[in-house]
């Protein structure tokens, strides 16, 4: 009879540990999903910033060319 009680207690302990492990896994999955959303948002922000930087660089080159043409025409 004592062996059965010990086995039952062991079973209950293992069951409790499994439940805790499942909760921990679920929490980890939620954390990973949240981090993935944050990374996606950050990636989108970086892409937008890169687009702005490229546009500014193109504008800078354009106005440099325009300025050079104006100076060149003024020198004639």
N, C-alpha and C positions, 0 to 999 in steps of 0.2 A: 504494500500500500504506500509506503514511504517513497518508493521508486516512482510510482505514478505521480505523486505530488511533486516530486523533484522535476519530473519530465514536464508536468503541467506548468510549473513555475519557469522552467527553461523556455518552454514554448511561448509563454506570455512575455518574457523578457525579449526574446527574438522578435516577436510580433511588434512589440513597442519600438524596438530599434529599427525595424523595417518601416514602420509608420513615420518615425522621425526622419529616416533617410529619404523617404518619398517627399516629405514636406521640404526638406532641405534641397532636394533636386528640383522641385517645383519653384522654390524661391530662386534658385540659381538660374533656371530657365527664364524666369521673369526679369532677373537682373541682366542677363545676356540680351534679352529682347530690348530692354530699355537702353542698354549701351549701344546696341545696333542702331536704334532710332537716333540716338545722339550722334553717332558717327555719320549716319546718313545726312543729318542736318548740317553737320560740320562740313562734310564733303560738298554739299550744295552751296554753302557759304563760300568755300574756297573756290569753287568753280566760278561763282559770280564775281568774286574779287579778282580772279585771274582775267575774266572777261573785261572788267573795268580797267585793269592794268594794261591789257593789250590795246584797248581802245585809246587810252591816254597816250600810249607809245605811238600808235598810228597817227594820232592828232599832232603829236610833237614833231614827228617826221614830216607830216604834211605842211605844218606851219614853217618848219625849217626850210623846206623846198620853196614855199611861197615867198618867204623872206629873202631867200637867195635869188629868186627870179626878180623880185622887186629891186633889190640892190643892184643886180646885174643890169636891169633896164635903166635904173637911175644913173648908172655910171656911163652910159652911152651918150 
